[in-house]
């Protein structure tokens, strides 16, 4: 992973990007129309203005946050594909299970990235840092079970998904890129990562409002162009293609709901 200084620079830059800016719109005063003497009395109904903010929230780790400074991250790619804004709170280095209270509240704990809003969709990813940094993708059974049980019903991930679903939002859980067969620092995590995503698939099968977006078949064998130089994070092309895949799931489900 990156050195501490580079991490905190990236961390605070992502938070600044995610904050966004809201426009203030003044409501013009309107003069009531003239009413004739013979007109029926009509009750006045107050119509609340439709929400104008983003309806899609993105949360997760560096796979989501990568290329945020150049506005080419996965959430940015979703924006471009759907032609609508996406609010991203994703933070590089974030984990599903994170016990330090201050930095956790600042976004290093993925569930703490949630912000109240009129969300139709919450796009999520995570677990990779828990497995790679937390247990070296080796003796990870205990860590895996804390994140999500074998049947997909218990653990920190189902709790996080349930919290989003209780607001009425649909959830798109995004898997990780696979290695194209070339060397990668996380090559040894393949088996453990596959098990994590198998459990998340089971979670998604329990709820029609939860959608697992697999990236397992996104990278062709031998094609390094979807990964950055570190062979961990997505390249510009990788972020673009991930965003397009997530956007297709959102659009397809919006069309039937």
URJOMO-V841777 format. One record per residue. N is the residue number from 1. RES is the residue in one letter. PHI is phi in whole degrees, -180 to 180 (999 if undefined). D_CENTER is the distance of its C-alpha to the mean C-alpha in whole Angstrom. Layout:
BEGIN
n=N res=RES phi=PHI d_center=D_CENTER
n=N res=RES phi=PHI d_center=D_CENTER
END
This chain:
BEGIN
n=1 res=X phi=999 d_center=21
n=2 res=X phi=-72 d_center=21
n=3 res=X phi=-68 d_center=24
n=4 res=X phi=-54 d_center=24
n=5 res=X phi=-64 d_center=25
n=6 res=X phi=-64 d_center=22
n=7 res=X phi=-63 d_center=20
n=8 res=X phi=-69 d_center=20
n=9 res=X phi=-62 d_center=21
n=10 res=X phi=-64 d_center=18
n=11 res=X phi=-63 d_center=16
n=12 res=X phi=-72 d_center=18
n=13 res=X phi=-66 d_center=17
n=14 res=X phi=-66 d_center=14
n=15 res=X phi=-63 d_center=14
n=16 res=X phi=-65 d_center=17
n=17 res=X phi=-64 d_center=15
n=18 res=X phi=-69 d_center=12
n=19 res=X phi=-62 d_center=15
n=20 res=X phi=68 d_center=16
n=21 res=X phi=-131 d_center=20
n=22 res=X phi=-108 d_center=21
n=23 res=X phi=-87 d_center=24
n=24 res=X phi=-103 d_center=27
n=25 res=X phi=-111 d_center=29
n=26 res=X phi=-80 d_center=32
n=27 res=X phi=-94 d_center=34
n=28 res=X phi=-68 d_center=37
n=29 res=X phi=-74 d_center=40
n=30 res=X phi=-116 d_center=41
n=31 res=X phi=-87 d_center=45
n=32 res=X phi=-60 d_center=46
n=33 res=X phi=-67 d_center=47
n=34 res=X phi=-66 d_center=51
n=35 res=X phi=-118 d_center=52
n=36 res=X phi=-72 d_center=55
n=37 res=X phi=-63 d_center=58
n=38 res=X phi=-93 d_center=58
n=39 res=X phi=-72 d_center=54
n=40 res=X phi=-71 d_center=52
n=41 res=X phi=-80 d_center=50
n=42 res=X phi=-112 d_center=47
n=43 res=X phi=-68 d_center=44
n=44 res=X phi=-92 d_center=41
n=45 res=X phi=-102 d_center=38
n=46 res=X phi=-84 d_center=35
n=47 res=X phi=-103 d_center=32
n=48 res=X phi=-73 d_center=29
n=49 res=X phi=-66 d_center=27
n=50 res=X phi=-67 d_center=24
n=51 res=X phi=-58 d_center=21
n=52 res=X phi=-108 d_center=20
n=53 res=X phi=-82 d_center=17
n=54 res=X phi=-61 d_center=13
n=55 res=X phi=-109 d_center=13
n=56 res=X phi=-123 d_center=9
n=57 res=X phi=-114 d_center=6
n=58 res=X phi=-110 d_center=3
n=59 res=X phi=-136 d_center=4
n=60 res=X phi=153 d_center=5
n=61 res=X phi=-107 d_center=8
n=62 res=X phi=-67 d_center=11
n=63 res=X phi=-62 d_center=9
n=64 res=X phi=-80 d_center=7
n=65 res=X phi=-85 d_center=9
n=66 res=X phi=-60 d_center=12
n=67 res=X phi=72 d_center=14
n=68 res=X phi=-64 d_center=13
n=69 res=X phi=-63 d_center=17
n=70 res=X phi=-99 d_center=18
n=71 res=X phi=55 d_center=15
n=72 res=X phi=-133 d_center=15
n=73 res=X phi=-74 d_center=11
n=74 res=X phi=-59 d_center=9
n=75 res=X phi=-59 d_center=7
n=76 res=X phi=-63 d_center=11
n=77 res=X phi=-68 d_center=12
n=78 res=X phi=-63 d_center=10
n=79 res=X phi=-54 d_center=12
n=80 res=X phi=-66 d_center=15
n=81 res=X phi=-68 d_center=15
n=82 res=X phi=-97 d_center=15
n=83 res=X phi=58 d_center=17
n=84 res=X phi=-156 d_center=15
n=85 res=X phi=-72 d_center=13
n=86 res=X phi=-129 d_center=10
n=87 res=X phi=-90 d_center=9
n=88 res=X phi=-113 d_center=7
n=89 res=X phi=-117 d_center=8
n=90 res=X phi=-63 d_center=7
n=91 res=X phi=-133 d_center=10
n=92 res=X phi=-61 d_center=12
n=93 res=X phi=87 d_center=14
n=94 res=X phi=-68 d_center=12
n=95 res=X phi=-127 d_center=13
n=96 res=X phi=-72 d_center=13
n=97 res=X phi=-108 d_center=16
n=98 res=X phi=-150 d_center=17
n=99 res=X phi=-103 d_center=21
n=100 res=X phi=-77 d_center=22
n=101 res=X phi=-69 d_center=21
n=102 res=X phi=-73 d_center=21
n=103 res=X phi=-69 d_center=19
n=104 res=X phi=-64 d_center=17
n=105 res=X phi=-66 d_center=17
n=106 res=X phi=-84 d_center=16
n=107 res=X phi=125 d_center=13
n=108 res=X phi=-74 d_center=14
n=109 res=X phi=-102 d_center=13
n=110 res=X phi=-60 d_center=9
n=111 res=X phi=-62 d_center=11
n=112 res=X phi=-76 d_center=13
n=113 res=X phi=-76 d_center=10
n=114 res=X phi=-64 d_center=10
n=115 res=X phi=-127 d_center=12
n=116 res=X phi=-65 d_center=15
n=117 res=X phi=-179 d_center=14
n=118 res=X phi=-87 d_center=15
n=119 res=X phi=-84 d_center=12
n=120 res=X phi=-89 d_center=13
n=121 res=X phi=-138 d_center=9
n=122 res=X phi=-121 d_center=6
n=123 res=X phi=-98 d_center=3
n=124 res=X phi=-127 d_center=3
n=125 res=X phi=-150 d_center=6
n=126 res=X phi=152 d_center=9
n=127 res=X phi=108 d_center=12
n=128 res=X phi=-63 d_center=14
n=129 res=X phi=-68 d_center=15
n=130 res=X phi=-62 d_center=17
n=131 res=X phi=-80 d_center=19
n=132 res=X phi=-76 d_center=20
n=133 res=X phi=-86 d_center=20
n=134 res=X phi=-82 d_center=21
n=135 res=X phi=-145 d_center=24
n=136 res=X phi=63 d_center=24
n=137 res=X phi=56 d_center=23
n=138 res=X phi=-111 d_center=26
n=139 res=X phi=-83 d_center=27
n=140 res=X phi=-109 d_center=24
n=141 res=X phi=-58 d_center=25
n=142 res=X phi=-65 d_center=25
n=143 res=X phi=-62 d_center=21
n=144 res=X phi=-61 d_center=20
n=145 res=X phi=-64 d_center=22
n=146 res=X phi=-68 d_center=20
n=147 res=X phi=-75 d_center=17
n=148 res=X phi=-161 d_center=18
n=149 res=X phi=-71 d_center=21
n=150 res=X phi=-61 d_center=23
n=151 res=X phi=-88 d_center=23
n=152 res=X phi=80 d_center=19
n=153 res=X phi=-101 d_center=20
n=154 res=X phi=-130 d_center=20
n=155 res=X phi=119 d_center=18
n=156 res=X phi=-64 d_center=16
n=157 res=X phi=-69 d_center=13
n=158 res=X phi=-57 d_center=15
n=159 res=X phi=-64 d_center=15
n=160 res=X phi=-66 d_center=12
n=161 res=X phi=-65 d_center=11
n=162 res=X phi=-62 d_center=15
n=163 res=X phi=-60 d_center=14
n=164 res=X phi=-68 d_center=11
n=165 res=X phi=-68 d_center=14
n=166 res=X phi=-65 d_center=17
n=167 res=X phi=-83 d_center=16
n=168 res=X phi=98 d_center=16
n=169 res=X phi=-77 d_center=13
n=170 res=X phi=-85 d_center=12
n=171 res=X phi=-119 d_center=9
n=172 res=X phi=-114 d_center=7
n=173 res=X phi=-94 d_center=7
n=174 res=X phi=-100 d_center=7
n=175 res=X phi=-76 d_center=11
n=176 res=X phi=-103 d_center=12
n=177 res=X phi=-65 d_center=15
n=178 res=X phi=-101 d_center=18
n=179 res=X phi=-67 d_center=21
n=180 res=X phi=-81 d_center=24
n=181 res=X phi=103 d_center=27
n=182 res=X phi=-89 d_center=27
n=183 res=X phi=-63 d_center=27
n=184 res=X phi=-149 d_center=24
n=185 res=X phi=-60 d_center=24
n=186 res=X phi=-110 d_center=21
n=187 res=X phi=-59 d_center=24
n=188 res=X phi=-72 d_center=25
n=189 res=X phi=-91 d_center=22
n=190 res=X phi=-58 d_center=22
n=191 res=X phi=-64 d_center=23
n=192 res=X phi=-66 d_center=21
n=193 res=X phi=-63 d_center=18
n=194 res=X phi=-62 d_center=19
n=195 res=X phi=-65 d_center=20
n=196 res=X phi=-59 d_center=17
n=197 res=X phi=-74 d_center=15
n=198 res=X phi=-64 d_center=19
n=199 res=X phi=-68 d_center=18
n=200 res=X phi=-67 d_center=15
n=201 res=X phi=-60 d_center=16
n=202 res=X phi=-65 d_center=19
n=203 res=X phi=-60 d_center=17
n=204 res=X phi=-63 d_center=15
n=205 res=X phi=-68 d_center=19
n=206 res=X phi=-84 d_center=20
n=207 res=X phi=-145 d_center=18
n=208 res=X phi=-64 d_center=18
n=209 res=X phi=-90 d_center=15
n=210 res=X phi=-115 d_center=13
n=211 res=X phi=-125 d_center=12
n=212 res=X phi=-89 d_center=12
n=213 res=X phi=-103 d_center=11
n=214 res=X phi=-80 d_center=14
n=215 res=X phi=-113 d_center=14
n=216 res=X phi=-61 d_center=17
n=217 res=X phi=-106 d_center=20
n=218 res=X phi=-76 d_center=18
n=219 res=X phi=-97 d_center=20
n=220 res=X phi=-66 d_center=24
n=221 res=X phi=-59 d_center=26
n=222 res=X phi=85 d_center=28
n=223 res=X phi=-96 d_center=25
n=224 res=X phi=-89 d_center=24
n=225 res=X phi=-73 d_center=23
n=226 res=X phi=-85 d_center=19
n=227 res=X phi=-112 d_center=19
n=228 res=X phi=-74 d_center=20
n=229 res=X phi=-63 d_center=23
n=230 res=X phi=-78 d_center=22
n=231 res=X phi=59 d_center=21
n=232 res=X phi=-120 d_center=18
n=233 res=X phi=-89 d_center=15
n=234 res=X phi=-72 d_center=15
n=235 res=X phi=-74 d_center=18
n=236 res=X phi=-57 d_center=17
n=237 res=X phi=-64 d_center=18
n=238 res=X phi=-61 d_center=16
n=239 res=X phi=-61 d_center=13
n=240 res=X phi=-63 d_center=14
n=241 res=X phi=-72 d_center=15
n=242 res=X phi=-63 d_center=11
n=243 res=X phi=-59 d_center=10
n=244 res=X phi=-64 d_center=13
n=245 res=X phi=-68 d_center=13
n=246 res=X phi=-65 d_center=10
n=247 res=X phi=-60 d_center=12
n=248 res=X phi=-65 d_center=15
n=249 res=X phi=-67 d_center=13
n=250 res=X phi=-63 d_center=12
n=251 res=X phi=-62 d_center=16
n=252 res=X phi=-64 d_center=18
n=253 res=X phi=-81 d_center=17
n=254 res=X phi=-64 d_center=17
n=255 res=X phi=-68 d_center=21
n=256 res=X phi=-104 d_center=22
n=257 res=X phi=-114 d_center=21
END
